[in-house]
Amino acid sequence: MIIEYKVLPPNEIFKDIQIRKNKKEAYENAILRGMRHPDNWIYMYSKDNKDYFKNSFSRKYISYPQFGFYKKTYKGRSR
């Protein structure tokens, strides 16, 4: 699997995190790793080979590791 990330400008406040181009893949990975009730979670970002989600009710964060992937970056913003 290839994971594509946005490349943020160097002056961006969130330059140290990555945001997936395809958020659906982050959810699929999290569900395989044990996420329950994916409709209650919002994909926020990826960092250090983990995907981070925020609960839409409690605002609690949770992360799931990414396994067996090749990382590819692209420039630009998703539409």
N, C-alpha and C positions, 0 to 999 in steps of 0.2 A: 504494500500500500504506500502511496506517496501522499504526504501531507503538505499542502501548500499554505503558506502564511503571507499575510500582508507585510510589506516592509514600510515601517513608519519613518517619517523624516527624523533626522538626528536631533532636531530641536524639540521634538514632540515630548510631552511630559511622560507618556507611557512608552518611551523608546525601548525600555528593558523587558517588555513583555511581547508576546506574539499573539496575533489574532488569526484564527483559522479562516481560510477562504470559504471552506465548506463546513459549516457548523453541524450539519447532519452527521458527519463522520465522527465528530467529538461525542455526540450523543450515542451513536452506535458503539463506540469504544467504551464509553462509561456504562452502558447497559450490559455489555459483555463482562465488565469488571464488577458488576453488582449494583448499579444504580437502580433504585426503586422509584416509581412515580416520576418518570422523566418530564411529564408536563408541569411539575412543580418546580423545575430547576431551569435556570437561565445560563447558557454558556457565556462566560465572561472573557476568558483569555487562556493562553497556554504559557507555561514557563517551566524550565528545567525538566522537560519531557513529561509534564503533567498537564492535564486539562482541568481548569477550574470552573466551577459552577456555583451560582448563588441561588438559594432557595427564595422563591418569589413571595413567600409568606413570612418566614422567620429572618430572612436576610443572612442566614448562616452560609458559610462557604464550605465546599467540599472539593476534593481533587481526586482524579483517577490517573494512574500512570499510563503512558503510551508505550506499547511494546511492539517490537519488530517493524519499524518503519524507516523509510528514507525521507529525509527532510528536504524540501525544495521551497525556495522563496520566490516571490514575484513582487513587482512594484505596482502600485496603483491601489485604488480603493474598489471594493466590490459595489455592485449596483443593487 
